[in-house]
Amino acid sequence: MRLAKYLAQAGVASRRAAERIVSAGRVKVNGLIELKPQVSVTIEDIVTLDGERVKLSGFNEYLLLNKPQGYLSTVQDTHDRPTVLDLVKGARSRLFPVGRLDADTSGVLLLTNDGKLAYRLTHPRYGIKKIYLAGVKGIPGVKALDKLIEGVEVDGVLCVPDAVSIVRVEQQEMRARLQITLTEGRKRQVKRMLAAVNHPVFELERISFAGLTAASLARGAYRLLTEKEVEQLYRMVKL
Ligand code: URA
């Protein structure tokens, strides 16, 4: 957001007054005097007024992480294993992951401190789409695919995917890549659904969550969501 808006939002002064404060040379961004109130800052920047840190209070933070394998999507682990929060050192707030990915699953994971939004994004009522790319053992035939599409039982509940397609067949390795879209989020759902049709998963990646993808993010890297993306998520869950 613009520097003047940042200062106004932090309660320093009105937007207009904040513009004058910046033009007067009283504000530094990351240690350098900034004279342009319209310059863009993010919560990652360190903003000071007359040498005092200005922080946004009550702000919400939204990060999109391209999760690598080997990280738990919990806030803390009792056995000190690495968690996704170890990857986001620049966070300004207490973040938590929106839903879970298994430690050996990679891909799109949203982190936020916005409990209201997170709750709705994970509630089945809002039907948020999650798309996975699953590497499976064996090459699923029509029978297995039909069974999957009709729905398989996981924990006594019938799980019906929104869409399933075979993306690639690796004939020599006797394995395949499937794209599967779900609007629910049960524990280990993709793995258990595919195991139920005798095609166990050997590799799983989430390629989309609520329309967000990890495009241009290397594994382990993250970025802030844009204001537009956050607004879109809010609209999706009727907030
Ligand atoms: N389904 C799984 O089996 N694992 C995940 O991490 C996500 C969905």
Boltz pocket constraint, residues with backbone or C-beta under 6 A from the ligand:
constraints:
  - pocket:
      binder: B
      contacts: [[A, 100], [A, 101], [A, 102], [A, 103], [A, 105], [A, 186], [A, 187], [A, 188], [A, 189], [A, 190], [A, 191], [A, 192], [A, 204]]
      max_distance: 6.0
